[in-house]
Every structure is written in structure tokens, then in C-alpha cells.
Amino acid sequence: MNEDQINALSQEVIGAAIEVHRNLGPGLLEHTYQAALMCELRLRGIKAESEV
């Protein structure tokens, strides 16, 4: 993966995290945000594993 691809992926992951927080708001348990982020990443076509 080159630097441009890493930067693009980073922007997508940050965007996904912002989207989750925007939709769920503050104050929930970490597990809830984690599950929602995994769903959002899948929707964006990003393969990820949780707590490896």
C-alpha cells in the first residue's frame, strides 16, 4: 500500500467514525460505538477485524 492509498483509507476510516458519532451521539458504551463502526466500515467496503 503506498502513501496515497494509506491517506485515502485513513480519511475513509475517520469519516466512518464521524458518521457513527453523528448518528448515535455521545454517551453510549464503547461496545456500541465499536459495533456501529464495524457496520459502517463494511458499508463502505472496508474490510476490518475487531479486537484482534
Backbone as ProteinMPNN parsed JSONL, in Angstrom:
{"seq_chain_A": "MNEDQINALSQEVIGAAIEVHRNLGPGLLEHTYQAALMCELRLRGIKAESEV", "coords_chain_A": {"N_chain_A": [[0.848, -1.162, 0.0], [0.673, 2.134, -0.944], [1.627, 5.524, 0.012], [-0.402, 7.364, -0.726], [-2.638, 5.68, -0.926], [-2.818, 4.828, 1.711], [-3.384, 7.262, 2.98], [-5.891, 7.818, 1.808], [-7.402, 5.66, 2.756], [-7.228, 6.159, 5.499], [-8.677, 8.563, 5.656], [-11.217, 7.622, 4.947], [-11.77, 5.861, 7.081], [-11.745, 7.608, 9.287], [-13.836, 9.262, 8.478], [-15.92, 7.407, 8.615], [-15.998, 6.924, 11.371], [-16.737, 9.459, 12.301], [-19.259, 9.659, 11.146], [-20.642, 7.603, 12.494], [-20.583, 8.618, 15.124], [-21.986, 10.98, 14.728], [-24.523, 10.011, 14.107], [-25.209, 8.397, 16.333], [-24.596, 9.909, 18.552], [-23.29, 11.293, 21.688], [-22.3, 9.529, 24.746], [-22.845, 6.769, 24.847], [-22.034, 3.287, 25.47], [-18.731, 1.998, 24.897], [-18.665, -0.403, 23.451], [-20.974, -0.291, 21.918], [-20.437, 1.795, 20.09], [-18.268, 0.614, 18.84], [-19.394, -1.666, 17.566], [-21.152, -0.368, 15.825], [-19.335, 1.09, 14.284], [-17.941, -0.965, 13.006], [-19.993, -1.945, 11.372], [-20.441, 0.325, 9.771], [-17.967, 0.546, 8.483], [-18.004, -1.805, 6.956], [-20.175, -1.215, 5.285], [-18.981, 0.732, 3.764], [-17.248, -0.73, 2.342], [-14.852, -1.472, 3.458], [-12.64, -3.752, 4.688], [-12.354, -5.037, 7.896], [-11.222, -6.082, 11.127], [-12.314, -6.793, 14.41], [-10.965, -6.114, 17.55], [-8.516, -7.714, 17.403]], "CA_chain_A": [[0.0, 0.0, 0.0], [1.506, 3.331, -0.99], [1.234, 6.602, 0.921], [-1.693, 7.909, -1.155], [-3.667, 4.713, -0.55], [-2.928, 4.879, 3.174], [-4.087, 8.506, 3.303], [-7.289, 7.668, 1.402], [-8.018, 4.738, 3.704], [-7.331, 6.884, 6.768], [-9.793, 9.501, 5.537], [-12.455, 6.836, 4.961], [-11.985, 5.341, 8.434], [-12.117, 8.76, 10.116], [-15.184, 9.634, 8.051], [-16.844, 6.41, 9.16], [-16.108, 7.17, 12.814], [-17.518, 10.685, 12.463], [-20.639, 9.329, 10.787], [-21.203, 6.838, 13.611], [-20.801, 9.524, 16.257], [-23.04, 11.922, 14.328], [-25.808, 9.317, 14.164], [-25.51, 7.854, 17.654], [-24.418, 10.922, 19.583], [-22.387, 10.952, 22.795], [-22.817, 8.938, 25.964], [-23.103, 5.331, 24.809], [-20.908, 2.434, 25.832], [-17.742, 1.801, 23.834], [-19.055, -1.564, 22.652], [-21.999, 0.15, 20.973], [-19.745, 2.521, 19.025], [-17.426, -0.343, 18.136], [-20.251, -2.449, 16.68], [-21.652, 0.529, 14.778], [-18.216, 1.416, 13.403], [-17.692, -2.13, 12.16], [-21.054, -1.942, 10.353], [-20.191, 1.441, 8.851], [-16.804, 0.201, 7.658], [-18.464, -2.798, 5.977], [-20.991, -0.498, 4.299], [-18.064, 1.488, 2.914], [-16.398, -1.674, 1.612], [-13.553, -1.582, 4.127], [-12.522, -4.977, 5.47], [-11.731, -4.776, 9.193], [-11.451, -7.044, 12.178], [-12.497, -6.147, 15.688], [-10.204, -6.603, 18.71], [-7.634, -8.817, 17.01]], "C_chain_A": [[0.905, 1.24, 0.0], [0.911, 4.428, -0.102], [-0.122, 7.207, 0.556], [-2.836, 6.982, -0.777], [-3.893, 4.712, 0.959], [-3.69, 6.123, 3.598], [-5.565, 8.408, 2.961], [-8.035, 6.752, 2.371], [-8.215, 5.416, 5.058], [-8.513, 7.848, 6.752], [-11.131, 8.77, 5.579], [-12.78, 6.341, 6.368], [-12.408, 6.475, 9.366], [-13.527, 9.221, 9.766], [-16.234, 8.687, 8.596], [-17.064, 6.638, 10.653], [-16.944, 8.422, 13.088], [-18.983, 10.428, 12.173], [-21.333, 8.559, 11.907], [-21.524, 7.77, 14.773], [-21.918, 10.513, 15.956], [-24.427, 11.27, 14.465], [-26.188, 8.843, 15.564], [-25.417, 8.892, 18.762], [-23.512, 10.439, 20.704], [-23.094, 10.144, 23.884], [-23.103, 7.453, 25.954], [-21.861, 4.555, 25.232], [-20.003, 2.217, 24.621], [-18.141, 0.663, 22.9], [-20.076, -1.178, 21.578], [-21.364, 0.875, 19.795], [-18.895, 1.572, 18.181], [-18.243, -1.162, 17.134], [-20.762, -1.596, 15.524], [-20.55, 0.886, 13.791], [-17.896, 0.242, 12.491], [-18.739, -2.22, 11.05], [-20.799, -0.856, 9.314], [-19.003, 1.145, 7.941], [-17.203, -0.816, 6.591], [-19.301, -2.142, 4.888], [-20.129, 0.279, 3.299], [-17.097, 0.585, 2.15], [-15.003, -1.834, 2.193], [-13.558, -2.845, 4.972], [-11.778, -4.652, 6.756], [-12.08, -5.901, 10.153], [-11.52, -6.298, 13.507], [-11.696, -6.861, 16.777], [-9.351, -7.822, 18.387], [-6.463, -8.896, 17.963]], "O_chain_A": [[1.792, 1.371, 0.844], [-0.173, 4.268, 0.46], [-0.909, 7.531, 1.445], [-3.894, 7.447, -0.351], [-5.028, 4.608, 1.423], [-4.549, 6.056, 4.478], [-6.409, 8.864, 3.732], [-9.168, 7.039, 2.757], [-9.261, 5.258, 5.687], [-9.261, 7.935, 7.726], [-12.081, 9.259, 6.189], [-13.933, 6.395, 6.797], [-13.339, 6.31, 10.153], [-14.32, 9.534, 10.654], [-17.318, 9.116, 8.994], [-18.192, 6.554, 11.138], [-17.764, 8.435, 14.006], [-19.855, 10.929, 12.882], [-22.488, 8.837, 12.228], [-22.616, 7.713, 15.338], [-22.709, 10.845, 16.839], [-25.383, 11.918, 14.891], [-27.36, 8.885, 15.937], [-26.081, 8.77, 19.792], [-23.023, 9.309, 20.674], [-24.323, 10.086, 23.936], [-23.564, 6.916, 26.961], [-20.771, 5.116, 25.335], [-20.453, 2.249, 23.476], [-17.967, 0.766, 21.686], [-20.033, -1.691, 20.459], [-21.701, 0.61, 18.641], [-18.816, 1.713, 16.961], [-17.831, -1.333, 15.987], [-20.799, -2.049, 14.38], [-20.801, 0.977, 12.59], [-17.607, 0.444, 11.312], [-18.403, -2.536, 9.909], [-20.929, -1.097, 8.113], [-19.037, 1.465, 6.753], [-16.782, -0.698, 5.44], [-19.161, -2.468, 3.709], [-20.506, 0.456, 2.14], [-16.238, 1.064, 1.409], [-14.083, -2.277, 1.506], [-14.387, -2.992, 5.87], [-10.698, -4.062, 6.721], [-13.097, -6.578, 10.006], [-10.848, -5.283, 13.69], [-11.759, -8.084, 16.897], [-9.469, -8.855, 19.048], [-5.6, -9.76, 17.81]]}, "name": "protein", "num_of_chains": 1, "seq": "MNEDQINALSQEVIGAAIEVHRNLGPGLLEHTYQAALMCELRLRGIKAESEV"}
